[in-house]
Amino acid sequence: PDSWYAPASYASSILIICRLMKNSHTFSRICGYAMFLLILAQIVLVLASWLITAAMPDVFPRSLLSPEGIRWFFGTFTANLQSPWLVWLLLISIAWGTLRASGLLNYDHKVYRQRNALRLVCLEFVLFIGVMLLLTLIPHAILLNVMGGYASSSFSRSILPYICFMIIVMAQSFGVVSQRLNGIEAMGEAMADGVRLFAPLFIIYIFVIQLYSSVDYLFW
């Protein structure tokens, strides 16, 4: 995915999932059913490819149970998972965990430390925006494509990671100044907390990518 639309739509989907996480029981049930359906779909695809190939070998020569299909399945498993989607999911999970643990989402203006922390966050936000503007709006900006546009540029490919990094830094700053995050260990736990929360989505990602790759191998 090279354009800005792909990471934006992906991030929007993850934000919807984050809202579902507020009800952990519902989120767990949805993830469980999704995993079951994806596994079932993969099994049906494997058996269907074998039956169709046996019935119509000239029309549909590929099968996931043939020697070639088995070699493809095992040999390309890791390569199939290597995509920007996995990196984006990991970064969003770290950013969400840090934001959640920092207390920024539950900001209380009555607390003096939190007011100071929010001032620092606002300053960092302005600095991050300023850096991005300098890299994209000035003449011959280095993050634009060769035509001077945003599509398929370094900017469009880096905007989601940049936003995640921005959120992580601001949330960590807020947590430290407000004393919600005391010490290096707490800061590390905050980032790891999001990965634990998103763990079912990583499993679903594996099933979805492998199912998509299997369909792609059979029909294209």
N, CA, C and O of each residue as an XYZ file, in Angstrom:
880
protein
N       0.820     -1.209      0.000
C       0.000      0.000      0.000
C       0.856      1.261      0.000
O       1.582      1.526      0.958
N       0.768      2.027     -1.063
C       1.648      3.182     -1.201
C       0.955      4.504     -0.898
O       1.616      5.445     -0.460
N      -0.339      4.606     -1.112
C      -1.012      5.887     -0.939
C      -1.351      6.118      0.525
O      -1.264      5.223      1.366
N      -1.744      7.366      0.791
C      -2.114      7.700      2.165
C      -3.425      7.059      2.561
O      -3.702      6.913      3.751
N      -4.259      6.663      1.571
C      -5.585      6.132      1.896
C      -5.491      4.809      2.640
O      -6.269      4.556      3.560
N      -4.543      3.960      2.246
C      -4.433      2.633      2.871
C      -4.127      2.721      4.357
O      -4.859      2.135      5.155
N      -3.057      3.441      4.774
C      -2.828      3.542      6.216
C      -3.937      4.255      6.965
O      -4.206      3.929      8.122
N      -4.594      5.235      6.323
C      -5.680      5.956      6.997
C      -6.863      5.031      7.256
O      -7.421      5.029      8.354
N      -7.248      4.250      6.256
C      -8.369      3.329      6.437
C      -8.016      2.227      7.419
O      -8.865      1.780      8.191
N      -6.759      1.786      7.392
C      -6.307      0.753      8.317
C      -6.347      1.273      9.744
O      -6.811      0.578     10.648
N      -5.867      2.484      9.949
C      -5.880      3.086     11.288
C      -7.308      3.273     11.783
O      -7.581      3.072     12.966
N      -8.226      3.657     10.892
C      -9.621      3.825     11.276
C     -10.221      2.504     11.745
O     -10.971      2.463     12.720
N      -9.885      1.426     11.043
C     -10.369      0.102     11.446
C      -9.850     -0.275     12.819
O     -10.585     -0.818     13.644
N      -8.568      0.017     13.062
C      -7.983     -0.309     14.360
C      -8.623      0.512     15.468
O      -8.807      0.007     16.575
N      -8.968      1.776     15.193
C      -9.622      2.612     16.199
C     -10.991      2.046     16.570
O     -11.394      2.089     17.732
N     -11.697      1.517     15.580
C     -12.987      0.876     15.865
C     -12.785     -0.341     16.753
O     -13.568     -0.588     17.671
N     -11.728     -1.102     16.474
C     -11.414     -2.272     17.290
C     -11.055     -1.845     18.713
O     -11.413     -2.526     19.675
N     -10.351     -0.724     18.849
C      -9.988     -0.219     20.179
C     -11.233      0.096     21.002
O     -11.250     -0.106     22.216
N     -12.261      0.585     20.344
C     -13.520      0.860     21.041
C     -14.156     -0.441     21.518
O     -14.734     -0.495     22.603
N     -14.045     -1.493     20.700
C     -14.581     -2.794     21.106
C     -13.819     -3.360     22.295
O     -14.379     -4.109     23.095
N     -12.528     -3.001     22.413
C     -11.711     -3.519     23.499
C     -12.194     -3.052     24.869
O     -11.856     -3.661     25.885
N     -12.975     -1.986     24.906
C     -13.487     -1.508     26.180
C     -14.382     -2.551     26.821
O     -14.500     -2.608     28.045
N     -15.016     -3.380     25.996
C     -15.771     -4.520     26.498
C     -14.971     -5.767     26.180
O     -15.113     -6.345     25.103
N     -14.128     -6.183     27.118
C     -13.177     -7.268     26.852
C     -13.874     -8.580     26.526
O     -13.369     -9.361     25.720
N     -15.035     -8.836     27.143
C     -15.742    -10.089     26.881
C     -16.240    -10.139     25.444
O     -16.076    -11.148     24.758
N     -16.851     -9.042     24.989
C     -17.332     -8.991     23.606
C     -16.182     -9.088     22.615
O     -16.287     -9.780     21.603
N     -15.084     -8.393     22.904
C     -13.922     -8.429     22.024
C     -13.348     -9.840     21.921
O     -12.991    -10.289     20.832
N     -13.260    -10.540     23.053
C     -12.733    -11.908     23.056
C     -13.631    -12.848     22.265
O     -13.144    -13.714     21.537
N     -14.947    -12.677     22.406
C     -15.881    -13.533     21.663
C     -15.764    -13.296     20.159
O     -15.735    -14.241     19.371
N     -15.696    -12.018     19.771
C     -15.579    -11.696     18.347
C     -14.298    -12.284     17.766
O     -14.315    -12.878     16.688
N     -13.187    -12.118     18.483
C     -11.900    -12.654     18.020
C     -11.936    -14.172     17.943
O     -11.407    -14.763     17.001
N     -12.557    -14.804     18.929
C     -12.644    -16.264     18.924
C     -13.428    -16.788     17.734
O     -12.994    -17.726     17.066
N     -14.589    -16.183     17.462
C     -15.397    -16.590     16.309
C     -14.662    -16.303     14.994
O     -14.732    -17.094     14.053
N     -13.963    -15.172     14.937
C     -13.221    -14.835     13.722
C     -12.128    -15.861     13.446
O     -11.952    -16.290     12.306
N     -11.395    -16.255     14.485
C     -10.347    -17.268     14.314
C     -10.939    -18.588     13.832
O     -10.396    -19.228     12.931
N     -12.050    -18.990     14.434
C     -12.687    -20.250     14.048
C     -13.128    -20.218     12.586
O     -12.893    -21.171     11.844
N     -13.765    -19.123     12.173
C     -14.248    -19.012     10.802
C     -13.100    -18.990      9.801
O     -13.215    -19.562      8.717
N     -11.992    -18.336     10.152
C     -10.846    -18.274      9.250
C     -10.183    -19.645      9.103
O      -9.787    -20.033      8.004
N     -10.068    -20.370     10.205
C      -9.506    -21.723     10.138
C     -10.411    -22.619      9.297
O      -9.932    -23.393      8.468
N     -11.718    -22.510      9.515
C     -12.670    -23.303      8.740
C     -12.590    -22.967      7.257
O     -12.634    -23.858      6.409
N     -12.471    -21.675      6.948
C     -12.371    -21.255      5.549
C     -11.102    -21.810      4.902
O     -11.126    -22.216      3.740
N      -9.995    -21.830      5.648
C      -8.744    -22.363      5.107
C      -8.864    -23.858      4.825
O      -8.384    -24.335      3.797
N      -9.500    -24.597      5.728
C      -9.690    -26.040      5.529
C     -10.578    -26.302      4.317
O     -10.284    -27.171      3.496
N     -11.674    -25.537      4.213
C     -12.580    -25.703      3.065
C     -11.857    -25.392      1.760
O     -12.056    -26.084      0.761
N     -11.022    -24.364      1.759
C     -10.281    -24.000      0.550
C      -9.310    -25.101      0.141
O      -9.189    -25.418     -1.042
N      -8.621    -25.681      1.116
C      -7.678    -26.762      0.817
C      -8.403    -27.963      0.216
O      -7.968    -28.504     -0.801
N      -9.497    -28.381      0.834
C     -10.246    -29.536      0.332
C     -10.903    -29.240     -1.005
O     -10.925    -30.103     -1.884
N     -11.442    -28.029     -1.177
C     -12.093    -27.668     -2.435
C     -11.091    -27.643     -3.580
O     -11.401    -28.090     -4.685
N      -9.886    -27.123     -3.327
C      -8.870    -27.094     -4.381
C      -8.474    -28.507     -4.796
O      -8.219    -28.766     -5.973
N      -8.422    -29.412     -3.835
C      -8.069    -30.808     -4.144
C      -9.173    -31.478     -4.959
O      -8.885    -32.176     -5.931
N     -10.453    -31.271     -4.568
C     -11.567    -31.903     -5.267
C     -11.729    -31.351     -6.682
O     -11.945    -32.110     -7.627
N     -11.625    -30.041     -6.823
C     -11.793    -29.431     -8.144
C     -10.663    -29.844     -9.078
O     -10.889    -30.109    -10.259
N      -9.443    -29.899     -8.541
C      -8.306    -30.317     -9.374
C      -8.455    -31.766     -9.809
O      -8.120    -32.113    -10.941
N      -8.960    -32.623     -8.910
C      -9.169    -34.029     -9.264
C     -10.249    -34.186    -10.319
O     -10.161    -35.067    -11.175
N     -11.277    -33.330    -10.265
C     -12.382    -33.426    -11.217
C     -12.068    -32.740    -12.540
O     -12.468    -33.225    -13.599
N     -11.361    -31.624    -12.491
C     -11.058    -30.846    -13.703
C      -9.585    -30.438    -13.711
O      -9.278    -29.260    -13.525
N      -8.683    -31.369    -13.919
C      -7.253    -31.046    -13.857
C      -6.790    -30.088    -14.943
O      -5.824    -29.351    -14.744
N      -7.469    -30.085    -16.099
C      -7.062    -29.191    -17.184
C      -7.520    -27.751    -16.939
O      -6.832    -26.800    -17.311
N      -8.667    -27.606    -16.319
C      -9.228    -26.273    -16.069
C      -8.639    -25.654    -14.799
O      -8.375    -24.453    -14.742
N      -8.440    -26.492    -13.793
C      -7.975    -26.004    -12.485
C      -6.785    -26.864    -12.040
O      -6.956    -27.795    -11.253
N      -5.591    -26.558    -12.536
C      -4.450    -27.452    -12.307
C      -3.837    -27.366    -10.918
O      -3.145    -28.299    -10.510
N      -4.062    -26.290    -10.176
C      -3.378    -26.113     -8.895
C      -4.202    -26.662     -7.737
O      -5.426    -26.539     -7.706
N      -3.499    -27.271     -6.786
C      -4.132    -27.776     -5.574
C      -3.183    -27.564     -4.403
O      -1.969    -27.709     -4.542
N      -3.745    -27.219     -3.248
C      -2.919    -27.019     -2.068
C      -2.448    -28.335     -1.460
O      -1.599    -28.339     -0.568
N      -3.003    -29.466     -1.946
C      -2.572    -30.770     -1.459
C      -1.651    -31.478     -2.442
O      -1.227    -32.607     -2.192
N      -1.338    -30.827     -3.556
C      -0.377    -31.398     -4.499
C       1.039    -31.143     -3.981
O       1.226    -30.290     -3.114
N       2.040    -31.864     -4.495
C       3.424    -31.607     -4.060
C       3.838    -30.148     -4.240
O       4.500    -29.570     -3.378
N       3.437    -29.555     -5.381
C       3.768    -28.163     -5.621
C       3.068    -27.249     -4.616
O       3.667    -26.299     -4.111
N       1.793    -27.541     -4.327
C       1.034    -26.733     -3.386
C       1.575    -26.831     -1.967
O       1.627    -25.833     -1.249
N       1.974    -28.025     -1.564
C       2.544    -28.198     -0.219
C       3.872    -27.477     -0.103
O       4.155    -26.851      0.918
N       4.697    -27.560     -1.158
C       5.968    -26.820     -1.141
C       5.714    -25.318     -1.056
O       6.410    -24.606     -0.333
N       4.715    -24.839     -1.797
C       4.406    -23.409     -1.745
C       3.951    -23.005     -0.351
O       4.391    -21.983      0.175
N       3.067    -23.806      0.256
C       2.499    -23.461      1.556
C       3.581    -23.339      2.624
O       3.594    -22.381      3.396
N       4.484    -24.310      2.663
C       5.543    -24.284      3.667
C       6.645    -23.291      3.311
O       7.188    -22.615      4.185
N       6.968    -23.209      2.027
C       8.099    -22.382      1.616
C       7.851    -20.894      1.640
O       8.787    -20.110      1.801
N       6.595    -20.489      1.483
C       6.289    -19.045      1.411
C       5.544    -18.528      2.638
O       5.106    -17.378      2.658
N       5.398    -19.365      3.654
C       4.606    -18.966      4.827
C       5.148    -17.685      5.460
O       4.390    -16.750      5.721
N       6.443    -17.642      5.703
C       7.046    -16.464      6.327
C       6.978    -15.257      5.399
O       6.676    -14.147      5.837
N       7.260    -15.475      4.112
C       7.233    -14.367      3.150
C       5.831    -13.768      3.043
O       5.690    -12.559      2.860
N       4.803    -14.596      3.155
C       3.428    -14.095      3.066
C       3.099    -13.131      4.199
O       2.312    -12.202      4.018
N       3.697    -13.352      5.362
C       3.389    -12.522      6.528
C       4.146    -11.202      6.523
O       3.809    -10.293      7.281
N       5.150    -11.090      5.687
C       5.982     -9.887      5.664
C       5.295     -8.800      4.831
O       5.446     -8.744      3.611
N       4.551     -7.956      5.507
C       3.847     -6.880      4.820
C       3.774     -5.653      5.727
O       3.932     -5.775      6.941
N       3.537     -4.472      5.152
C       3.382     -3.271      5.983
C       2.239     -3.371      6.987
O       2.270     -2.726      8.035
N       1.222     -4.185      6.666
C       0.076     -4.312      7.571
C       0.508     -4.818      8.943
O       0.010     -4.350      9.967
N       1.432     -5.770      8.963
C       1.903     -6.317     10.233
C       2.666     -5.257     11.028
O       2.494     -5.141     12.241
N       3.500     -4.494     10.344
C       4.256     -3.425     11.005
C       3.307     -2.373     11.554
O       3.479     -1.899     12.677
N       2.303     -2.007     10.762
C       1.329     -1.005     11.214
C       0.573     -1.504     12.438
O       0.361     -0.750     13.388
N       0.166     -2.765     12.421
C      -0.556     -3.335     13.556
C       0.301     -3.301     14.815
O      -0.189     -2.976     15.896
N       1.573     -3.634     14.674
C       2.481     -3.616     15.819
C       2.656     -2.197     16.365
O       2.593     -1.984     17.576
N       2.875     -1.234     15.477
C       3.072      0.150     15.912
C       1.817      0.725     16.565
O       1.901      1.421     17.577
N       0.658      0.433     15.983
C      -0.594      0.936     16.554
C      -0.839      0.321     17.922
O      -1.316      1.002     18.830
N      -0.519     -0.957     18.080
C      -0.714     -1.604     19.376
C       0.191     -0.988     20.441
O      -0.238     -0.785     21.578
N       1.440     -0.692     20.079
C       2.355     -0.053     21.031
C       1.861      1.339     21.391
O       1.871      1.724     22.561
N       1.423      2.102     20.376
C       0.934      3.458     20.620
C      -0.313      3.443     21.500
O      -0.433      4.253     22.419
N      -1.240      2.526     21.224
C      -2.469      2.455     22.013
C      -2.171      2.051     23.453
O      -2.742      2.619     24.383
N      -1.294      1.088     23.645
C      -0.948      0.659     25.000
C      -0.307      1.778     25.796
O      -0.621      1.969     26.971
N       0.596      2.524     25.159
C       1.247      3.648     25.842
C       0.250      4.739     26.183
O       0.270      5.287     27.285
N      -0.629      5.053     25.230
C      -1.643      6.087     25.451
C      -2.584      5.689     26.581
O      -2.975      6.520     27.401
N      -2.935      4.438     26.614
C      -3.865      3.927     27.628
C      -3.243      3.930     29.024
O      -3.903      4.277     30.004
N      -1.971      3.540     29.107
C      -1.309      3.446     30.405
C      -0.858      4.796     30.943
O      -0.676      4.957     32.150
N      -0.678      5.765     30.054
C      -0.147      7.066     30.477
C      -1.144      7.895     31.267
O      -0.754      8.779     32.030
N      -2.443      7.612     31.086
C      -3.475      8.403     31.741
C      -3.925      9.605     30.942
O      -4.773     10.368     31.403
N      -3.376      9.790     29.756
C      -3.744     10.946     28.934
C      -5.204     10.897     28.514
O      -5.843     11.940     28.374
N      -5.739      9.697     28.312
C      -7.137      9.563     27.918
C      -8.086      9.927     29.052
O      -9.260     10.216     28.817
N      -7.574      9.913     30.289
C      -8.386     10.248     31.457
C      -7.864     11.536     32.109
O      -7.759     11.636     33.331
N      -7.546     12.500     31.272
C      -6.971     13.744     31.764
C      -7.918     14.460     32.729
O      -9.112     14.599     32.464
N      -7.362     14.907     33.845
C      -8.122     15.639     34.855
C      -7.473     17.010     35.058
O      -6.368     17.106     35.593
N      -8.159     18.058     34.632
C      -7.575     19.401     34.701
C      -7.411     19.891     36.142
O      -6.719     20.882     36.376
N      -8.026     19.223     37.098
C      -7.921     19.630     38.497
C      -6.586     19.208     39.130
O      -6.195     19.719     40.179
N      -5.904     18.273     38.474
C      -4.635     17.774     39.009
C      -3.497     18.610     38.426
O      -3.345     18.719     37.209
N      -2.704     19.197     39.321
C      -1.648     20.120     38.894
C      -0.628     19.435     37.988
O      -0.249     19.986     36.954
N      -0.186     18.247     38.365
C       0.824     17.532     37.570
C       0.304     17.226     36.161
O       1.056     17.285     35.189
N      -0.964     16.906     36.064
C      -1.523     16.593     34.752
C      -1.640     17.840     33.885
O      -1.507     17.765     32.664
N      -1.887     18.976     34.508
C      -1.924     20.218     33.727
C      -0.547     20.533     33.156
O      -0.437     20.923     31.994
N       0.497     20.370     33.948
C       1.861     20.573     33.462
C       2.215     19.565     32.373
O       2.861     19.895     31.378
N       1.778     18.336     32.589
C       2.055     17.288     31.602
C       1.383     17.603     30.277
O       1.965     17.384     29.214
N       0.153     18.118     30.334
C      -0.565     18.452     29.100
C       0.114     19.599     28.366
O       0.140     19.611     27.136
N       0.661     20.556     29.093
C       1.395     21.652     28.444
C       2.591     21.100     27.662
O       2.858     21.526     26.538
N       3.310     20.140     28.273
C       4.449     19.532     27.584
C       3.993     18.768     26.346
O       4.643     18.820     25.301
N       2.886     18.067     26.467
C       2.340     17.310     25.330
C       1.964     18.259     24.190
O       2.235     17.962     23.027
N       1.354     19.376     24.506
C       0.988     20.356     23.475
C       2.226     20.910     22.775
O       2.231     21.096     21.558
N       3.273     21.172     23.552
C       4.519     21.660     22.959
C       5.121     20.616     22.031
O       5.558     20.947     20.929
N       5.147     19.366     22.462
C       5.686     18.284     21.625
C       4.850     18.116     20.365
O       5.393     17.872     19.287
N       3.529     18.245     20.493
C       2.651     18.118     19.325
C       2.978     19.182     18.287
O       3.057     18.884     17.095
N       3.167     20.416     18.730
C       3.515     21.505     17.813
C       4.857     21.234     17.141
O       5.019     21.488     15.948
N       5.816     20.722     17.904
C       7.131     20.419     17.336
C       7.044     19.303     16.297
O       7.665     19.396     15.238
N       6.284     18.257     16.588
C       6.126     17.157     15.634
C       5.464     17.637     14.342
O       5.898     17.283     13.246
N       4.413     18.443     14.479
C       3.739     18.971     13.297
C       4.684     19.874     12.506
O       4.712     19.832     11.276
N       5.453     20.689     13.222
C       6.399     21.574     12.554
C       7.447     20.818     11.765
O       7.783     21.204     10.645
N       7.969     19.740     12.341
C       8.968     18.928     11.636
C       8.378     18.334     10.363
O       9.014     18.348      9.309
N       7.151     17.809     10.468
C       6.520     17.211      9.286
C       6.236     18.262      8.221
O       6.391     17.990      7.031
N       5.828     19.443      8.627
C       5.586     20.510      7.655
C       6.875     20.916      6.941
O       6.871     21.165      5.736
N       7.971     20.980      7.687
C       9.256     21.317      7.070
C       9.703     20.256      6.068
O      10.388     20.564      5.092
N       9.317     19.019      6.310
C       9.729     17.917      5.435
C       8.808     17.719      4.236
O       9.106     16.937      3.333
N       7.675     18.443      4.236
C       6.713     18.213      3.155
C       6.264     19.474      2.413
O       5.830     19.376      1.265
N       6.354     20.640      3.026
C       5.799     21.846      2.411
C       6.820     22.782      1.784
O       6.476     23.573      0.906
N       8.067     22.702      2.223
C       9.075     23.600      1.648
C       9.418     23.168      0.221
O       9.188     22.012     -0.132
N       9.959     24.056     -0.603
C      10.347     23.662     -1.969
C      11.342     22.498     -1.948
O      12.270     22.466     -1.141
N      11.125     21.555     -2.849
C      11.963     20.355     -2.967
C      12.001     19.571     -1.654
O      13.051     19.081     -1.237
N      10.829     19.461     -1.010
C      10.735     18.722      0.253
C      11.161     17.273      0.046
O      10.802     16.649     -0.952
N      11.925     16.747      0.989
C      12.562     15.439      0.789
C      11.596     14.264      0.941
O      11.924     13.152      0.526
N      10.417     14.479      1.524
C       9.479     13.365      1.699
C       8.459     13.254      0.566
O       7.626     12.348      0.575
N       8.516     14.164     -0.408
C       7.582     14.095     -1.532
C       8.140     13.200     -2.631
O       9.328     12.879     -2.639
N       7.268     12.798     -3.563
C       7.732     11.963     -4.663
C       8.466     12.812     -5.702
O       8.598     14.024     -5.531
N       8.936     12.191     -6.761
C       9.752     12.894     -7.751
C       8.969     13.978     -8.484
O       9.555     14.899     -9.052
N       7.626     13.863     -8.468
C       6.786     14.870     -9.119
C       6.368     15.976     -8.152
O       5.644     16.896     -8.532
N       6.825     15.884     -6.905
C       6.454     16.891     -5.922
C       5.102     16.660     -5.290
O       4.548     17.571     -4.675
N       4.544     15.441     -5.429
C       3.234     15.128     -4.852
C       3.348     14.225     -3.636
O       4.443     13.843     -3.225
N       2.195     13.894     -3.068
C       2.153     13.087     -1.848
C       1.890     11.611     -2.129
O       2.270     10.759     -1.326
N       1.252     11.293     -3.244
C       0.922      9.906     -3.557
C       2.190      9.102     -3.832
O       3.102      9.561     -4.519
N       2.224      7.898     -3.281
C       3.368      6.986     -3.465
C       4.686      7.662     -3.108
O       5.696      7.473     -3.787
N       4.666      8.438     -2.054
C       5.868      9.149     -1.622
C       6.328      8.613     -0.277
O       5.648      7.803      0.352
N       7.498      9.081      0.154
C       7.987      8.714      1.483
C       7.040      9.222      2.564
O       6.918      8.618      3.630
N       6.371     10.337      2.279
C       5.415     10.883      3.241
C       4.236      9.933      3.443
O       3.882      9.618      4.579
N       3.629      9.475      2.350
C       2.460      8.597      2.463
C       2.813      7.263      3.094
O       1.990      6.668      3.790
N       4.044      6.783      2.857
C       4.454      5.503      3.430
C       4.870      5.620      4.894
O       4.918      4.616      5.605
N       5.169      6.827      5.347
C       5.672      6.987      6.715
C       4.698      7.692      7.643
O       4.973      7.821      8.836
N       3.559      8.155      7.122
C       2.668      8.981      7.932
C       2.120      8.204      9.130
O       2.061      8.748     10.233
N       1.720      6.945      8.938
C       1.182      6.177     10.058
C       2.253      5.860     11.102
O       2.011      6.074     12.290
N       3.437      5.355     10.706
C       4.497      5.177     11.708
C       4.857      6.465     12.432
O       5.134      6.449     13.631
N       4.855      7.589     11.705
C       5.189      8.878     12.328
C       4.146      9.254     13.374
O       4.494      9.713     14.462
N       2.877      9.064     13.054
C       1.816      9.377     14.007
C       1.924      8.489     15.240
O       1.754      8.958     16.366
N       2.209      7.199     15.027
C       2.363      6.288     16.160
C       3.535      6.705     17.037
O       3.426      6.714     18.264
N       4.658      7.051     16.410
C       5.827      7.504     17.179
C       5.490      8.779     17.955
O       5.906      8.939     19.102
N       4.743      9.676     17.332
C       4.345     10.919     17.978
C       3.483     10.631     19.210
O       3.686     11.223     20.270
N       2.525      9.722     19.062
C       1.650      9.366     20.179
C       2.442      8.724     21.308
O       2.217      9.026     22.480
N       3.370      7.837     20.956
C       4.172      7.155     21.977
C       4.986      8.167     22.781
O       5.008      8.106     24.011
N       5.650      9.087     22.103
C       6.486     10.082     22.789
C       5.632     10.982     23.671
O       5.987     11.232     24.823
N       4.507     11.476     23.146
C       3.662     12.381     23.925
C       3.032     11.665     25.118
O       2.942     12.231     26.208
N       2.593     10.414     24.910
C       1.991      9.666     26.009
C       3.026      9.343     27.090
O       2.728      9.423     28.282
N       4.229      8.982     26.675
C       5.289      8.709     27.646
C       5.611      9.976     28.439
O       5.781      9.919     29.657
N       5.693     11.102     27.763
C       5.983     12.371     28.441
C       4.898     12.706     29.451
O       5.187     13.109     30.577
N       3.645     12.535     29.037
C       2.535     12.817     29.945
C       2.581     11.900     31.157
O       2.393     12.345     32.289
N       2.829     10.627     30.918
C       2.868      9.673     32.013
C       3.984      9.949     33.003
O       3.798      9.809     34.211
N       5.146     10.342     32.493
C       6.287     10.607     33.371
C       6.062     11.879     34.186
O       6.269     11.880     35.399
N       5.641     12.960     33.531
C       5.441     14.232     34.230
C       4.298     14.144     35.242
O       4.375     14.717     36.328
N       3.233     13.417     34.872
C       2.094     13.272     35.785
C       2.327     12.177     36.821
O       1.497     11.961     37.704
N       3.462     11.489     36.708
C       3.866     10.419     37.624
C       2.951      9.200     37.547
O       2.811      8.455     38.517
N       2.335      9.009     36.394
C       1.623      7.754     36.149
C       2.601      6.659     35.756
O       2.376      5.480     36.027
N       3.689      7.067     35.114
C       4.741      6.133     34.716
C       6.005      6.490     35.493
O       6.670      7.478     35.185
N       6.325      5.695     36.482
C       7.474      5.960     37.336
C       8.614      5.003     36.995
O       8.599      3.840     37.397
N       9.589      5.493     36.261
C      10.760      4.694     35.955
C      10.728      4.074     34.572
O       9.697      4.033     33.901
N      11.908      3.587     34.167
C      12.065      2.970     32.848
C      11.217      1.711     32.717
O      10.656      1.443     31.655
N      11.127      0.950     33.785
C      10.350     -0.290     33.727
C       8.887     -0.020     33.423
O       8.278     -0.717     32.611
N       8.319      0.996     34.077
C       6.915      1.336     33.832
C       6.699      1.833     32.412
O       5.659      1.562     31.811
N       7.674      2.560     31.871
C       7.558      3.055     30.497
C       7.576      1.889     29.506
O       6.822      1.877     28.533
N       8.441      0.918     29.768
C       8.478     -0.257     28.904
C       7.214     -1.091     29.008
O       6.713     -1.592     28.001
N       6.692     -1.245     30.230
C       5.460     -1.993     30.423
C       4.285     -1.327     29.716
O       3.392     -2.005     29.208
N       4.289     -0.002     29.685
C       3.208      0.724     29.012
C       3.168      0.379     27.531
O       2.093      0.169     26.967
N       4.334      0.320     26.900
C       4.382     -0.010     25.468
C       4.020     -1.474     25.224
O       3.354     -1.802     24.242
N       4.468     -2.355     26.134
C       4.174     -3.782     25.967
C       2.714     -4.099     26.246
O       2.191     -5.098     25.753
N       2.055     -3.259     27.031
C       0.658     -3.500     27.380
C      -0.233     -3.536     26.141
O      -1.161     -4.340     26.058
N       0.053     -2.667     25.189
C      -0.745     -2.646     23.971
C      -0.581     -3.899     23.139
O      -1.544     -4.376     22.538
N       0.637     -4.444     23.094
C       0.880     -5.675     22.343
C       0.093     -6.824     22.959
O      -0.447     -7.664     22.239
N       0.024     -6.865     24.299
C      -0.767     -7.905     24.966
C      -2.250     -7.762     24.635
O      -2.940     -8.757     24.411
N      -2.733     -6.527     24.604
C      -4.140     -6.303     24.291
C      -4.474     -6.713     22.859
O      -5.546     -7.256     22.591
N      -3.541     -6.445     21.943
C      -3.773     -6.709     20.523
C      -3.380     -8.131     20.114
O      -3.467     -8.475     18.935
N      -2.950     -8.956     21.064
C      -2.460    -10.297     20.731
C      -3.438    -11.105     19.868
O      -2.996    -11.750     18.917
N      -4.758    -11.097     20.158
C      -5.678    -11.849     19.289
C      -5.675    -11.344     17.849
O      -5.876    -12.126     16.919
N      -5.447    -10.036     17.655
C      -5.443     -9.496     16.294
C      -4.235     -9.965     15.504
O      -4.314    -10.110     14.284
N      -3.115    -10.206     16.181
C      -1.952    -10.740     15.489
C      -2.231    -12.156     14.988
O      -1.811    -12.530     13.893
N      -2.937    -12.934     15.794
C      -3.300    -14.295     15.372
C      -4.262    -14.235     14.194
O      -4.110    -14.971     13.220
N      -5.255    -13.354     14.289
C      -6.204    -13.193     13.181
C      -5.486    -12.733     11.918
O      -5.808    -13.181     10.817
N      -4.518    -11.846     12.077
C      -3.739    -11.376     10.930
C      -3.071    -12.547     10.205
O      -3.099    -12.614      8.976
N      -2.475    -13.463     10.961
C      -1.799    -14.616     10.360
C      -2.782    -15.444      9.542
O      -2.484    -15.837      8.414
N      -3.964    -15.710     10.120
C      -4.961    -16.508      9.417
C      -5.475    -15.799      8.162
O      -5.645    -16.423      7.114
N      -5.720    -14.486      8.278
C      -6.251    -13.728      7.133
C      -5.243    -13.689      5.991
O      -5.594    -13.928      4.835
N      -3.989    -13.387      6.320
C      -2.964    -13.299      5.274
C      -2.746    -14.640      4.609
O      -2.597    -14.708      3.389
N      -2.726    -15.711      5.390
C      -2.494    -17.023      4.791
C      -3.674    -17.445      3.913
O      -3.485    -18.058      2.863
N      -4.888    -17.113      4.349
C      -6.058    -17.428      3.523
C      -6.030    -16.628      2.227
O      -6.286    -17.171      1.153
N      -5.721    -15.343      2.325
C      -5.638    -14.502      1.128
C      -4.541    -15.009      0.180
O      -4.743    -15.083     -1.032
N      -3.391    -15.353      0.743
C      -2.283    -15.848     -0.081
C      -2.643    -17.168     -0.753
O      -2.246    -17.412     -1.892
N      -3.388    -18.015     -0.058
C      -3.810    -19.294     -0.650
C      -4.749    -19.068     -1.824
O      -4.626    -19.720     -2.861
N      -5.688    -18.142     -1.659
C      -6.606    -17.811     -2.756
C      -5.824    -17.230     -3.932
O      -6.079    -17.565     -5.088
N      -4.875    -16.359     -3.620
C      -4.049    -15.742     -4.661
C      -3.247    -16.807     -5.411
O      -3.112    -16.733     -6.632
N      -2.717    -17.791     -4.690
C      -1.925    -18.855     -5.330
C      -2.809    -19.713     -6.228
O      -2.374    -20.127     -7.303
N      -4.024    -19.984     -5.812
C      -4.896    -20.894     -6.568
C      -5.497    -20.246     -7.810
O      -5.635    -20.901     -8.843
N      -5.853    -18.979     -7.722
C      -6.637    -18.374     -8.798
C      -5.886    -17.360     -9.626
O      -6.350    -16.992    -10.705
N      -4.721    -16.887     -9.153
C      -3.987    -15.898     -9.939
C      -2.611    -16.415    -10.211
O      -1.815    -15.738    -10.862
